[in-house]
Amino acid sequence: MANVSPQVEKLFNALKQAGAVGEDKAISAEKATALSKLPKAQCMNALQDLERKGVIKVKKKNNAVSYFLAKTELP
């Protein structure tokens, strides 16, 4: 895997294992934090990094925000 931090890689693998690979399987930031076992701040930074790279997409519904993988490989 390319130039990503260990936290980003850990979060990506956790999302992949959880099956968050489509809009209908999107998970919350809290669940992503629990699955990756990362501290909340590190998890949120990793989510933002993955979003910038286009690896995950954000699904917004009312006040809830969910995340799902748009790509199955890290850049």
Backbone as CSV, one residue per row, in Angstrom:
resi,resn,N_x,N_y,N_z,CA_x,CA_y,CA_z,C_x,C_y,C_z
1,MET,0.833,-1.173,0.000,0.000,0.000,0.000,0.879,1.237,0.000
2,ALA,0.348,2.241,-0.611,1.140,3.431,-0.909,1.425,4.292,0.318
3,ASN,1.478,5.573,0.100,1.903,6.529,1.120,0.758,6.948,2.037
4,VAL,0.321,6.047,2.896,-0.711,6.375,3.884,-0.189,6.034,5.269
5,SER,-0.740,6.717,6.256,-0.300,6.472,7.630,-0.857,5.140,8.126
6,PRO,-0.253,4.592,9.176,-0.766,3.339,9.744,-2.218,3.460,10.219
7,GLN,-2.601,4.653,10.707,-3.978,4.856,11.160,-4.954,4.772,9.984
8,VAL,-4.594,5.378,8.865,-5.451,5.347,7.678,-5.593,3.912,7.183
9,GLU,-4.485,3.192,7.149,-4.514,1.801,6.706,-5.379,0.946,7.639
10,LYS,-5.263,1.184,8.944,-6.040,0.421,9.925,-7.535,0.697,9.760
11,LEU,-7.895,1.959,9.574,-9.296,2.329,9.381,-9.834,1.736,8.082
12,PHE,-9.053,1.833,7.012,-9.478,1.283,5.723,-9.755,-0.213,5.840
13,ASN,-8.852,-0.931,6.478,-9.033,-2.374,6.642,-10.253,-2.691,7.500
14,ALA,-10.500,-1.889,8.527,-11.672,-2.102,9.389,-12.971,-1.882,8.611
15,LEU,-13.001,-0.841,7.785,-14.191,-0.581,6.973,-14.416,-1.697,5.955
16,LYS,-13.322,-2.168,5.385,-13.420,-3.244,4.396,-13.938,-4.528,5.048
17,GLN,-13.413,-4.866,6.228,-13.859,-6.067,6.942,-15.312,-5.956,7.369
18,ALA,-15.762,-4.743,7.704,-17.140,-4.535,8.143,-18.113,-4.599,6.965
19,GLY,-17.585,-4.557,5.746,-18.439,-4.634,4.564,-19.088,-3.319,4.192
20,ALA,-18.498,-2.217,4.579,-19.045,-0.891,4.254,-18.626,-0.488,2.846
21,VAL,-19.118,-1.234,1.858,-18.668,-1.028,0.484,-19.743,-0.439,-0.427
22,GLY,-20.850,-0.015,0.141,-21.894,0.602,-0.660,-22.683,1.588,0.169
23,GLU,-23.429,2.445,-0.514,-24.191,3.475,0.194,-25.183,2.857,1.176
24,ASP,-25.726,1.692,0.834,-26.686,1.033,1.716,-26.017,0.382,2.925
25,LYS,-24.684,0.230,2.892,-23.952,-0.388,4.003,-23.090,0.625,4.751
26,ALA,-23.361,1.913,4.558,-22.569,2.973,5.184,-22.658,2.878,6.712
27,ILE,-21.544,3.252,7.370,-21.499,3.198,8.836,-21.139,4.572,9.399
28,SER,-21.520,4.796,10.641,-21.268,6.081,11.292,-19.806,6.202,11.714
29,ALA,-19.417,7.414,12.036,-18.053,7.660,12.508,-17.816,6.948,13.833
30,GLU,-18.835,6.891,14.679,-18.694,6.212,15.965,-18.421,4.723,15.768
31,LYS,-19.148,4.118,14.836,-18.939,2.697,14.572,-17.564,2.475,13.937
32,ALA,-17.154,3.364,13.056,-15.829,3.260,12.430,-14.740,3.350,13.487
33,THR,-14.934,4.231,14.479,-13.977,4.371,15.571,-13.883,3.075,16.368
34,ALA,-15.042,2.494,16.668,-15.063,1.247,17.444,-14.435,0.095,16.659
35,LEU,-14.737,-0.004,15.374,-14.213,-1.101,14.552,-12.696,-1.016,14.383
36,SER,-12.191,0.201,14.195,-10.755,0.372,13.950,-9.937,0.377,15.234
37,LYS,-10.613,0.564,16.381,-9.946,0.646,17.688,-8.920,1.776,17.742
38,LEU,-9.191,2.838,16.986,-8.344,4.028,17.006,-8.972,5.057,17.938
39,PRO,-8.163,5.945,18.513,-8.740,7.065,19.259,-9.613,7.911,18.317
40,LYS,-10.644,8.534,18.852,-11.621,9.241,18.022,-10.972,10.290,17.120
41,ALA,-10.064,11.085,17.659,-9.425,12.144,16.864,-8.643,11.547,15.694
42,GLN,-7.899,10.467,15.941,-7.134,9.822,14.871,-8.062,9.222,13.824
43,CYS,-9.176,8.651,14.272,-10.140,8.068,13.349,-10.750,9.157,12.459
44,MET,-11.128,10.284,13.048,-11.722,11.366,12.265,-10.720,11.932,11.259
45,ASN,-9.448,12.056,11.663,-8.417,12.521,10.738,-8.223,11.528,9.608
46,ALA,-8.248,10.237,9.919,-8.094,9.198,8.897,-9.287,9.207,7.943
47,LEU,-10.486,9.421,8.462,-11.676,9.515,7.600,-11.546,10.684,6.634
48,GLN,-11.091,11.825,7.139,-10.912,12.998,6.273,-9.844,12.747,5.219
49,ASP,-8.766,12.089,5.610,-7.694,11.775,4.668,-8.201,10.850,3.564
50,LEU,-8.945,9.813,3.940,-9.496,8.889,2.947,-10.513,9.587,2.042
51,GLU,-11.264,10.517,2.603,-12.234,11.265,1.788,-11.517,12.148,0.770
52,ARG,-10.432,12.806,1.190,-9.639,13.640,0.272,-9.064,12.830,-0.868
53,LYS,-8.656,11.586,-0.569,-8.066,10.720,-1.592,-9.127,10.059,-2.474
54,GLY,-10.407,10.232,-2.122,-11.488,9.663,-2.913,-11.741,8.187,-2.645
55,VAL,-11.210,7.675,-1.541,-11.368,6.256,-1.212,-12.715,6.003,-0.538
56,ILE,-13.177,6.969,0.262,-14.492,6.822,0.896,-15.405,7.958,0.450
57,LYS,-16.681,7.696,0.544,-17.696,8.706,0.242,-18.486,8.981,1.510
58,VAL,-19.047,10.158,1.585,-19.832,10.567,2.740,-21.297,10.593,2.335
59,LYS,-22.125,9.997,3.186,-23.575,9.991,2.960,-24.202,10.808,4.071
60,LYS,-24.903,11.879,3.698,-25.525,12.752,4.697,-27.036,12.589,4.629
61,LYS,-27.634,12.367,5.792,-29.087,12.272,5.891,-29.502,13.016,7.149
62,ASN,-30.216,14.133,6.965,-30.574,15.029,8.066,-29.303,15.443,8.798
63,ASN,-29.163,15.109,10.067,-27.958,15.464,10.818,-26.977,14.317,10.923
64,ALA,-27.331,13.155,10.394,-26.465,11.979,10.494,-25.507,11.916,9.301
65,VAL,-24.276,11.535,9.584,-23.267,11.378,8.543,-22.749,9.948,8.607
66,SER,-22.725,9.281,7.451,-22.225,7.914,7.371,-21.148,7.856,6.305
67,TYR,-20.313,6.837,6.399,-19.193,6.678,5.472,-19.221,5.291,4.853
68,PHE,-18.819,5.213,3.571,-18.681,3.915,2.913,-17.537,3.983,1.914
69,LEU,-16.972,2.826,1.611,-15.841,2.755,0.694,-16.301,2.920,-0.741
70,ALA,-15.629,3.802,-1.484,-15.893,3.967,-2.901,-14.893,3.131,-3.707
71,LYS,-13.748,2.830,-3.101,-12.706,2.028,-3.748,-12.298,0.911,-2.783
72,THR,-11.910,-0.219,-3.330,-11.523,-1.340,-2.475,-10.009,-1.453,-2.319
73,GLU,-9.267,-0.527,-2.894,-7.810,-0.514,-2.764,-7.354,0.890,-2.378
74,LEU,-6.330,0.957,-1.564,-5.744,2.248,-1.217,-4.897,2.738,-2.385
75,PRO,-4.861,4.051,-2.606,-4.063,4.591,-3.732,-2.574,4.457,-3.496
